[in-house]
Amino acid sequence: MPRFCANLSMLFGEVPLLERPAAAARAGFEGVEVLFPYDENAADLGTALAKAKMPLALINCPPPNYADPDGPRGFAAVPGQEQRFQQAFRRTLRYAGALGAEHIHIMAGVAEGDAAKAVFIQNLTWAAAFAPKQSLTIEPINRHDMPGYFLNDFTLALEVLEAVGAKTLGLQFDVYHAARMGLDVMQTWEAVKGHVRHVQVGSVPDRHEPIGGDFDYPAFFQALDKGKFKGWVSGEYRPKGRTEDGLDWIK
């Protein structure tokens, strides 16, 4: 079976964040991801991860005010925000180093057109050069959930990866987002899997536990095994109830 990790920003909300690594370990996960750890003291979170023996798979490179419901969802592709992106990336890199995060997901933000694409490529190129040993990812996100998000299809993502040409930059594949784009998820996976560093899962169309729904997750997990995918598969979804009551999918 794949290596499953828990998205602690969405799962185990029954307990405070610093208690979630241990809860994930008890539930049978092998690792965790935390989308936005910046409200926690890095040393405290690092201690919680170490005590639970939970490696940190991924964090996001966000704007500092991501908690603001009206705030931007990243700005790496937003013209005029290059300096702000560099400041945010430096902060994220410090957290990644302190916590041992394997990947940093760089969010593109709301933008469109050739200028946005050029800025996105420029910022990613800078980030890859600034942190040459850090694995970076970009993720296509559907515009139903994030209206106006620049990186909203896989063809564009592959074009960006090719333009940047950095070995440390790869693709983040979210099954829920791919399905919400109206794509054939299995065909899309086969087309892009060579670029994928990290996978996220949630049911289609409601983004609950990745079991049942409109997508055959057992077949997808079998395809990952058959293809010898070595990355993490993260449960990034909204539990229907208590997290522990909906974990049959990792068994």
N, C-alpha and C positions, 0 to 999 in steps of 0.2 A: 504494500500500500504506500501511497505518497507520505511525505513528511508533513503532518498537519500542524499548523500553528493557529493560535487564537488571537483575534483582533481585540485587544483589551480596551480599545476605545468604544467598542460596541457590545462585547460579551462580558459577562460577570459584573454587570452594573449593579448587582445586589450588594456589592461590597466596594469599599474605596479602592482607588487605582493601585495603591501600594500593596493591597492584599490580593490583587487579581493574578499576579504571576504564580503564586502558590495555589490559587484555586484552579488555574489552568493546568498546572502540573498534576494536581490530584485528579483532574478530569481525564487525563490521558494525552494531553497535547505535548508535543516535543519542543515547541518554541512559541514565541508571541510576537506580535507587532503592536506598536502604539502610534497612532497616526499623528497626534499632536501632544508630545510629552512636556511641553514647555512651561506649563503651570506647576510642574513638580520640580523639586530640587533634584538635580541630576544624580547627586551622590545617594540620596535616599532611594530613588528609583533603581539605581545600579545595585544597591544593597539588596533590595527586594528581589531583583532578577537573579542575583548571585545565590541568595539563600534558597530560592526555588529551583536553582539550576536550570533556568530558562534562558536560552539564547534569544537575543532580540533580532528579529528578521528584518524589520523595516520601520522607518519613520518618514514622515512627510516633510518636505521643505515648504513651509507655509508663510503667509503673512502673520505678523505677531498677533493681529486681532481677528484670527479666524473664528473665535467664539462669537463675534458679532454676526448676527444673522444676515445683516446687510453688507458685511465686509466682503472683499474680493476673495475668490477661491484660487489663490495663487496669482502670480503676475510675471512669470518667466517669459511669456509671449506678448506682454503688453508694452508697446512702444513708449519710451519715456520713463520706464520704471527700472532701467538697467541697474542704477546705483542701489535702489531699494532691493532688487533681487540679490545683488552681491552681498549686501548687509545681512539679509535673511539667510542666505546660503552659509555664510560664515558662522552664524549662530547655530544653524542646524548641524553643521560639521562639528562644532564643539560638542553638542549633545551626542552625535553619533559616535565620536571618539570616546566620550566618557562612558557611554552605555554599550559600546561594542556593536552598534547597529550594522548589520550586513549590507543593507541597501538604503539609499535615500531616494524617495520618490519626489521628483521635481514637478510641481503643479504649474500648468501653463497659464491658467486664468482665462478671463473673458476677453476675447479679442477676435479679429478676423482679418483675412486678406494677406497679401504678400508681405506687407511690412511686419505683421505679427509673426509670420513664419520666419522671416529673416532675423528678427529679434530673438525668437525662441532658439534658433540655431546658434546665434551669437552667444547667448547666455549659457546654453548647454556646453558649447565649446570652451567657454571660459571656465565653467565649473569643473569639467573633466580635466583641464590643465591645472587648475588650482588645487584639486584634490585627486592626484593621479592614481592613488591606491584605493580610492573609495568607489564601490559599485553604486551606480546611479540608474534610476529607471524613469521612464515616462509611461503614462497610462491613458489610453483613449477612454473618455467618459461620455456617456450618452447625454444628449441635450434635453431629455425629459427631466432628468434629475438636476442637471446643471445647465440651465439655458444660457446659450452664448459661449459655452466653454470652447476654447480654440481647438484643442486636440480631441476631436469628436469622431474620428474614424481611424481604422488601422492602416489604410493606404497612406494617409498623411503621416502617421507615426513612422512607417518604414522609410518614407522619404526623408524625414528628419534624422532618423538614425543614420542613414546613408550619408547625408550631408555633413553631419558632425564627424562621423568616422572614428569615434573613440571606442576602444575595446572595453572600456569600463562602463559604457552606456548601453542599457538594454531595455527590453520591453516588459511592462507589467500587464498581465492578461487577467481581466476580471470577467468571469463568465456572465454575471448579471448584466454588466454594461454592454457586452457584446450582444446578448440576446435582446436587450432593450433598443439597440440600434437596428433591430430587424434582421440581424445576420444569422446565417447557419453557423452555430457555434463550433461544431466539430470541423466543418470545412475551414473556418477561419483559423482555428487552432492549428490545423495541419499546414496552413499557409504561412503562419508566423512563428511556429514553435521554436524554430532555430534561433530566434532573437529573444525568447522569453526567459527572464530571470526569476520571476515571482508570479504566482497565481493567487487570485482571490475568488471566493465562491459564495453564492447566496442564491436562494430559490428564485425562480422566474414564474410570475412577474412581481411577487410581493416582497422579495428580499428578506425572507425568513430563513430558517434552517435549510441547507441544501439537500433536501430530501423531498420526494414527491414533486409537485409543481409541473411545469411544462418542459423540464429538461431532465435528461437521463444522466444523473450524476454518477451512478455506478459504472456506466459505460465510459464516461469521461475519465474517471479515476483509473479504469483499466487501460485506457489509451495512454495515460500518463505513465503508468507502469511499463506498458509495452514499449513506449518510446524512451524509457529510462530517464525520465525527467528527474533531475536531482535537486531542483529548487523547492522552496516552501510552497505549501498550499494552505492559504489562510482562510479561516472562516470569518468573512466580513459581512455580517448580516445582523438584522434586528431580531433577537429571540422572541418567539411568540409568548413565552412565559419566563419561568426561571431558566437560566442558561443550562443548568445541569440536567434539566428535564428534556432537553432537545438535542442530545449529543449522540444519538444512535448512528449518525452519518459518519462519525470517525471510527466506529467499531466495525 
